[in-house]
Amino acid sequence: MIRLLKHTHRLYSISVILVLSVLFYPFYYLAAQSPKGYGTLNKLRKLKSILSSWLTGIFFRFTYEQPLDKDQAYIYCANHASNLDIMLFCILAKGKFHFMGKDELRSNPVLKIFFNTIDISVNRESKISAFRAFKRAGETLEKGWSLIIFPEGKIDGTHYPPVLHPFKNGPFRLAIEKNIPILAVSLTDVWKKMWDDGLKYGSTPGICDIYIHKPVDTTDLTIADADLLKERIFDLINSKLIKA
């Protein structure tokens, strides 16, 4: 019975997201026609994420070590195990923000309008693609846009509960080069409400806990410190994850 309810909720949640996507699309399209509308595009997806949360009964409880500065650009780094992760970051992020994600998202019917405009796609198997992606990310950080990235570089569907995998180097080198603080975010139990493999486990309403660590300053670091910074962020995120 519980399994049936979880799969019913998953189908309902997908329907809600698709219906809202269709309703919002004309407004997305208009905002995406010019860079001047990109701020509006972000506000629209934040609103859609809030509505999706309310209608599906999946809510997010944010715990902050320190209040965020809405005028400060950050590099948000988080673990990644749920289809809810992008939605919750649209609610969490302050000011101007965008995501970096895999190339395949450019063909996703819900996300492609963002990855063809404000978000940054990257083929992680291509050094040229990664170079171009982080070059663009550096340029937008200088313009005050926060970057949201999942440094594991993938969702691993083989572990349930999920485990934290080694991080890629790119975001940490970028943070040091641009003197941008890194914001480590632990998505402690979001996977319990909707894991990446929804076909197998379904979804369930409830409250997800997200822990936002104190920003890590990078102004006194050099590129030689990138590995140490990566390890520090990994340990911060992992320290709050709930494994059972």
C-alpha positions in Angstrom: 0.0 0.0 0.0 2.8 2.4 0.9 4.6 1.6 -2.3 1.4 2.4 -4.3 0.9 5.7 -2.5 4.5 6.7 -3.2 4.2 5.9 -6.9 0.9 7.8 -7.0 2.5 10.8 -5.4 5.3 10.7 -7.9 2.9 10.7 -10.9 1.0 13.5 -9.3 4.2 15.5 -8.7 5.4 15.0 -12.3 2.0 16.1 -13.5 2.1 19.3 -11.3 5.5 20.2 -12.6 4.6 19.6 -16.2 1.3 21.6 -16.0 3.1 24.5 -14.3 5.9 24.3 -16.9 3.3 24.7 -19.7 1.6 27.6 -17.9 4.8 29.4 -17.3 6.4 28.7 -20.7 5.0 31.8 -22.5 6.4 34.0 -19.8 9.7 32.1 -19.9 9.8 32.6 -23.6 9.2 36.3 -23.5 11.8 36.8 -20.7 14.4 34.7 -22.6 14.4 36.9 -25.7 16.9 39.3 -24.4 19.6 39.3 -21.6 17.7 42.2 -20.1 14.9 39.7 -19.2 17.2 37.1 -17.6 16.6 38.5 -14.1 12.8 38.0 -14.7 13.5 34.5 -16.0 15.0 33.7 -12.7 12.2 35.2 -10.7 9.7 33.2 -12.7 11.4 29.9 -12.0 11.7 30.8 -8.3 7.9 31.4 -8.3 7.2 28.2 -10.2 9.4 26.2 -7.7 7.5 27.7 -4.7 4.2 26.7 -6.3 5.5 23.2 -7.1 6.5 22.8 -3.5 3.1 23.9 -2.2 1.1 21.8 -4.6 3.2 18.6 -4.1 3.4 18.9 -0.4 7.2 18.8 -0.4 8.6 21.6 1.6 12.2 22.7 2.4 13.5 23.7 5.8 16.6 25.8 5.5 19.1 26.1 8.5 21.7 28.8 8.1 25.0 29.0 10.0 25.1 32.6 8.9 22.6 34.8 7.1 23.3 35.2 3.3 24.2 38.5 1.7 21.8 39.0 -1.2 24.3 41.3 -2.9 27.2 38.8 -2.7 27.9 36.4 -5.5 28.6 32.9 -4.2 29.5 29.5 -5.6 27.0 27.2 -4.1 28.3 23.6 -3.8 26.0 20.8 -2.8 25.6 17.0 -2.9 23.2 15.8 -5.6 20.9 12.8 -5.3 17.3 14.0 -6.0 15.2 15.4 -8.8 14.2 18.1 -6.3 17.6 19.6 -6.0 17.2 22.2 -8.8 13.8 23.2 -7.5 15.0 23.8 -3.9 18.0 25.8 -5.1 15.7 28.1 -7.1 14.0 28.8 -3.7 17.2 29.0 -1.7 19.4 31.2 -3.9 19.6 34.9 -3.4 20.0 37.6 -6.0 21.0 36.7 -9.5 21.9 33.0 -9.9 22.4 30.2 -12.5 23.3 26.6 -12.6 26.0 24.6 -14.3 24.9 21.1 -15.4 25.4 18.4 -17.9 24.9 18.9 -21.7 21.9 16.6 -21.8 19.8 19.2 -19.9 19.7 21.3 -23.0 17.2 18.8 -24.4 15.2 18.4 -21.2 11.7 19.7 -22.0 11.4 21.6 -18.6 14.9 22.9 -18.3 16.2 23.5 -21.8 15.0 27.1 -22.0 17.2 27.9 -19.0 20.2 25.9 -20.3 20.0 27.7 -23.6 20.0 31.1 -21.9 21.2 31.8 -18.4 22.4 28.3 -17.2 25.7 26.8 -18.3 25.9 23.3 -19.8 29.1 21.3 -19.9 30.2 18.0 -21.4 32.3 16.7 -18.6 34.1 14.3 -20.9 35.5 17.2 -23.0 38.3 19.4 -21.6 37.4 22.0 -24.2 33.8 22.1 -23.1 34.7 22.3 -19.5 37.2 25.1 -20.2 34.5 27.1 -22.0 31.9 26.5 -19.3 34.2 27.6 -16.5 35.4 30.6 -18.5 31.8 31.7 -19.0 31.1 31.0 -15.3 34.0 33.3 -14.3 32.6 36.1 -16.5 29.2 35.9 -14.9 30.6 35.7 -11.4 32.4 39.0 -12.2 28.9 40.4 -13.1 27.5 39.4 -9.8 25.8 36.2 -10.7 26.0 33.3 -8.2 26.9 29.9 -9.6 25.1 26.7 -8.4 27.0 23.5 -9.1 27.0 19.9 -7.9 30.7 19.1 -7.7 30.3 15.4 -7.8 29.5 15.9 -11.5 26.7 13.3 -11.5 23.9 11.5 -9.7 25.0 8.0 -8.9 22.0 5.8 -9.1 23.7 2.7 -7.7 23.8 3.6 -4.0 20.6 3.8 -1.9 21.0 5.6 0.5 23.2 7.8 -1.7 26.9 8.4 -0.8 29.0 11.4 -1.5 31.4 10.9 -4.4 34.7 12.7 -5.0 34.5 16.2 -6.2 35.7 17.7 -9.5 38.3 20.4 -9.3 36.7 23.1 -11.5 34.5 25.1 -9.0 37.3 25.3 -6.4 39.9 26.7 -8.8 37.3 29.1 -10.1 36.5 30.3 -6.6 40.1 31.0 -5.9 40.8 32.7 -9.3 37.8 35.0 -8.9 38.0 35.5 -5.1 34.4 34.3 -4.7 33.3 32.7 -1.4 32.1 29.1 -1.6 28.8 28.2 0.1 28.7 24.5 1.1 25.1 23.2 1.2 24.2 19.8 2.7 21.0 18.4 1.3 20.6 16.1 4.2 17.5 14.0 3.4 16.0 15.3 0.2 16.5 11.9 -1.4 14.1 10.4 1.1 11.2 12.4 -0.5 12.2 11.9 -4.1 15.3 10.1 -5.2 16.7 10.3 -8.7 15.3 6.9 -9.5 11.7 7.8 -8.9 10.5 4.9 -11.1 11.8 2.5 -8.4 11.1 4.3 -5.1 8.4 6.9 -5.9 8.1 10.0 -3.8 6.4 11.3 -0.7 5.3 14.6 0.7 7.0 16.0 3.8 9.7 18.4 4.9 13.3 18.2 3.6 16.1 19.6 5.7 18.8 21.7 4.0 21.9 22.9 6.0 23.7 26.0 4.7 27.2 26.3 6.0 29.0 29.5 6.7 30.6 30.9 3.5 34.2 29.9 3.0 36.3 32.9 2.1 38.9 32.3 -0.7 40.6 35.7 -0.9 43.8 34.6 0.8 44.1 31.3 -1.2 46.2 30.5 -4.2 45.6 27.9 -6.9 48.0 25.6 -5.0 45.3 25.5 -2.3 42.5 24.2 -4.6 42.8 20.6 -3.4 42.7 21.5 0.2 39.7 23.8 -0.4 37.9 20.9 -2.3 38.6 18.6 0.7 37.3 21.1 3.1 34.0 21.6 1.2 33.6 17.9 0.8 34.0 17.4 4.6 31.6 20.2 5.4 28.9 18.8 3.2 29.4 15.2 4.3 29.3 16.2 8.0 25.6 16.9 7.8 24.3 14.1 5.6 21.9 11.6 7.0 22.7 8.1 5.8 19.7 6.2 7.2 
